[in-house]
């Protein structure tokens, strides 16, 4: 079975199995009536941010959320993992009154390596990508 990225991230953000909401591959969109922990946080007044470079997050899976975000919920698409890390470092170092309370960021190093070279400890490329993400 081919691995899909969207169901895994959706399960983390929503707290339940993605297939229950029809997210079974990278073409599924989150139902508008289902909230993620980021949306719930923003609705409670916590400043929240979603940082990622993978376009499908913004164009498909969370499209409705992106279009209808509120003043406490920010979605930011970066060009690549390096930009995501740089932006994340800026968000983490922000001590202003506008600093984020809740941060969700995805890095694609391991995802790209896994799709290309295989997942698990037997793939040197995957292990190297996991180490890169940890750094």
N, C-alpha and C positions, 0 to 999 in steps of 0.2 A: 504494500500500500504506500502510495506517495505521501510524503509529509507536507502539510499545509501550515503556513505561518499564522494566518488569521484566527483559526479556532483556538490555538494556544494562548495568544495574547488576549482574546476575548474572554476565555475562561478565567484568566488572572484578573482582568478588570471587572468582570461581572461576579465572580465567585461561584460559578456553577458551570456545568459542562456546556460548551458552546453548541453542540448538536441539538440541545433542547430548544434553542432559539433558531435553529436552521442554519447555523454557521458550521458547515461541514467541510468547507474548502475556502480558498481565497476569493471566491466570488460572492460570498454571502454578506449581507448588510445587517447591522444590528437593528432590531426592531425599535422604533421610536419610543415605545412605551416601556422599554427595559432600561434601567439606569445602571451605570457603572459606579464603582466606589468614587471615582473622580467627580462624576456629576452629583452624587449625593453629598460629597464634601463641599462642592461649590454651592449647592442649594442651601447648605447649612451656614454659608458665609465664609468658608475657608477658600483662600486663593489657591487654585489648582492649575497645574500645567501638564500637558501631554506633549512630549518631545520625541520625534522620530524622523527618520529619513525615508522609510518605505512608503512610496506613494499610495499603495492600496489602503493603508490606514485612513488616509484623507479622502481618497476618491471613491472608495467602496465601503469598507467595513464600518467606519464612523462618520460617513458623509453627513448624515442628518445632524449628528452632534456638532460637527464642525460648522455647519451652516447656521445652527440655532444655539450657539453657545451664549452664556450670560457673562456679566462683567467679572465674575469670579473664576470663570473657566477659560483657559487659554489653550489653543492647539497650535503647535509650531512645527512646521515641516522644515527639516534641514536638508542639505544636499547629500551628506554622507555621514558616516560614523564619526569622522574627525570633527566635523562641524557640530554634531550632536554633543560630543564630549566637551568641546569648547563652550557651547551654549549652556550645557549642564553645569559646568564649573562656574559660569557667571551666575546662574540661578542659585547655586548652592552658596556662593559667597555674598549674595545680596542680603544686607542687613537693614534695608530701608523698610518703612511701613508697608510698602507694596511687595515685600518678599513673599514667595510662595510658601504655603503651608503643606501642600500635598504635591508631590512630583512623581510622574510616571514617565520613564524614558526607555526607549528600546534601542539596542545596539545590534547591528546586523552581522557583525563579524562571524559568529558561530553559525548563524542561519545560512549565510552564503556558503561557508565552508562545508556545512553539513549537506546542503543540496548538491554541491559540486563534487565532494569527495567522500561523503558518507559520514554517518554519526557514530560517536562512541570513541573509546580509547584506542581502538585499532587504527583509527585515521589520524595520522600525524598532523595533517592540515587542520582537522577539527580541534585537536588538542591544542595546537598553536593558536588557533583563533580564540579558544576559551581562555587561554593564558593572556592573550591580548586584551580581551574584554575585562578580565580581572585587574589588569594594570590600570 
